[in-house]
Every structure is written in C-alpha cells, then in structure tokens.
C-alpha cells in the first residue's frame, strides 16, 4: 500500500496542513468531511473526520490542542490520526468531543523542525522513505511534523530523521 497523493489544505485559522495519503485511504476519505470539533467546551479545531455511525468518527488528521506540552506529551492521552472518537453533533453541525472510543494501533513520532530542514532535499527524501515504509506523515503549522507507522513496521524514523537533519545542515561541496 504505497501513498498515492499528498494533500494540502487550510483548516480554520491554521495556515497549512499537509498529509500523505495511501490509495485505500483515498477511497475512505471520499466519505470524510471537515468538521468543527469542540474539545473541553472551549477549544475548537477544524479536522477531517470519517463518520462511522453511532456518533463515532475516525480522525483523518491529528488534532493539536492549544495547551499541548510538546516535550512531555503522553502518547496515550494525545489524539492521533486514525483514532476513533465519540462526539455529539450540535445544532450548529459542530462535533463536541466526548471520549476516545478506540486508539489506532499505529505508532506515532513527532518533531518540531526548523524551516531549513523542511525545505531541504534531504527532508523530501525522508518523507519518501516514510511512505515507502507504509508510513503516513503530516506537516502542521509549518514546522510540526508527525510520522505515523503501522505497528509492525521496523522502520526507525528517529534514526532516519537524524541523518536527514545532518545532511540538510551540511554545506554544499564545490
């Protein structure tokens, strides 16, 4: 299952979101829609979701809570792309998050990266390697980068990204 496309779109006030999508996901995403989701009665985010019935929705994007502590984030508490949530549909059409119904079995890795790394050829090669290893990636708000890998994947994105960063910071040789 190789990724077939990369999609970019604007969601609410966020300037940029990019996600690599596999062919099987493209068929499923046809049923998906952008929904306003209200978390904690205050925080609101526009996210791509797939309705599953009975007030259940699969997240097709990773939500970014405003109060997230990126250094000590607990992966079990964080919502990720692929998780299934239960949400109440409000009169406005927005969804009020109730609980996490099921966690995706995929493994998640996230980094905040400098623009010189993201704009490098080494980074483009890194995202290609992620996709060849059945991974899916998201780039949110410019520098927040997430890799999602199937639980049986042996690919090491930490080591590969470290090599990517090293290559992107080397001076061109004349």
Secondary structure, 3 states (H helix, E strand, C coil): CCEEEEEEEEECCEEEEEEEEEHHHHHHHCCCEEEEEEECCCEEEEEEEEEEECCEEEECCCCCCCCCCCCCCCCCCCCCCCCEEEEEECCCCCEEEEEEEECCCCEEEEEECCHHHHCCHHHHHHHHHHHHCCCEEEEECCCEEEEEECCCCCCCHHHHHHHHHHHHHCCCCC
